[in-house]
Amino acid sequence: MKNTQPNFGEEFEELTEGIAEVAYELDDGLKIGKMLYAIAEEKKSNNLVVREINSKFDQMINKLDRVATLLESMQLNQGAVMDEAEEEEFLGISDRDEEILDFVKSHKRVNADDVQNHFKYRGRNAASARLNKLFRDELLEKVYAGRNVYYSVKQQ
């Protein structure tokens, strides 16, 4: 059987070719600091791009979920098409989600821990799932601050 796993060692060697040699030649701390700063800035830039891509994927998943929900509803109604009022009612949010939205509005910015504590959820995952659902429904927007994810009401 052929080994299908890539050899990351070879790829790493290729990508870093010559960097180690240059580092050994540098005896000036300022030059090394400049290189490290440039690397950190590049990493920061890449992280911002990845976050933007993730946001777009979240929006696409939201739209696909809505399409799937509508298709499922149509199958349940044996092909009957819903009018706009029925569709809004079907896709509406629960009372708890409305309470969470009001909580976010009153606090401007919250994270899953805030929602967990306020609504007395046993685990952080339940609160996070609620916030993510409201984000997918395009009612909230995500704001990243380091490892923390904060949610705020989406501006219309």
N, C-alpha and C positions, 0 to 999 in steps of 0.2 A: 504494500500500500504506500502510495506516495505521500510524503509529508507536505501538507498544505499550509502549515503555519509559516508566516513570514519570519525571516531572520532579522530581527530588529537590531542585532549587534552590527551587522553589515550596514544597514541603513543609517544607524547612528554614526558609525565611522565615516560614512560618506558625507553626512551633513556637517559633522564637526571637523572635517579634514582641515588641518592647518591651524585650528583655533588653539590647541594645546601648545603648539610650537610658538605661536605669537605670545601667548600668556607667559611662557617661560622667558621669552626675550624681553618682556616688559618688566622693568625693575622700578618703574615710576608708579607710585601709588595713585597719583592723580589720573594717569592714563587708565589704569585698571578701574578706578572709580567711574570714569566716564563710560567705559565699556559696560560696566554693570548697570549704570543708569540707563544707557541706551537699550540694554536687554530688558530692563524693568518696564520702560516706556512701551516697547514693542509688545510685551506680555499684556500690559494694560489695554493697549489698542486691540489686540486679538480678543481679549475678554469682552470688550464692548461689542465687537462684531458678533461673537458667539451669543451674547445676550440678545442682540437684535434678531438673530436667526431664530433663537428659541422663542422669542415673542411672536414672530411670524408663524412658526410652527403651532404655537398655542392657538393663534387666531384661526389657522387652517383647521385644526382639530375641532375647534368650536363650531365652525361652519359645517364640517362633515357630520358632527354629532347632531346638529339641527336637521340636516338633510335625512340622516338615518331615522331620527325621531318622526319626521313628517312621513317618510316612506312606511314606517311601521304603523303609524296611525292610519294611513291610507289603506294598508292591508287589513287592519282591524275593521275598518269601515267598508271593506269589500269594494274598494275603488272609489268610494265617495270622496269628493274633494271638500275640504273645509273652507269656509269663508274666513275672512281676515279676523273677525271677532273670535271665532272658534279656535283659530290657529294661535292667537295671542293668549287665550285662556289655557290652551293645551301646553304652550311653552312658557307660561307664567311661572313666577317664582313662588316658593312656599312662604308661609308666614314667618318661619324662622329666618329664611334668607332676607326677608324684608327687615326683620329686627336687626340682623347683622349689618345690612346696608345703612340703617339708621345709626347704628353704633359707629360705623366707619365715618359717616357724615359728621357726627358730633365730635369725633376725635381727630378728624382730618387724615390721620395715617395710623394704621394698626398692623400688627403681625399676628401670626397664628397663636402665639402665647397670650396676647391680649384677648383674643376671641375666646380661647380656651378658659382663661380665668373668669372673664365676664359672664360667659354662658354656662360655666361649670361643666365643661366637657371633661371626661375622664382622661382622654389622650389628646395630644397635640395634632395627631393625624386627622381626627374628625374636623377640627377647626380649620386645618389646612385644606382639607378637601372642600369644605364649604366655601372658603375664600377662592380657591381655584375654580370652582364651578361658577361663581359670580364673575370671575375674570373671564372665563370662557364665554359667558353670556354677555360679555362686553359691558358689564356694569361697573367693574373695578379695573384699575390699572396697577401693574406691578412696578415697584421701585426697589432696585437692588442697592443695598448698603453693606458692602463686604459680604459676609455669609448670610446676612439677614435679608429676608424678603418682606417688604412692607406693601400694603395695599391702600390705595386711596380711591375715592370716587372718581370715575372717569368723567372728564370734562366733555360736555356735549358740544 
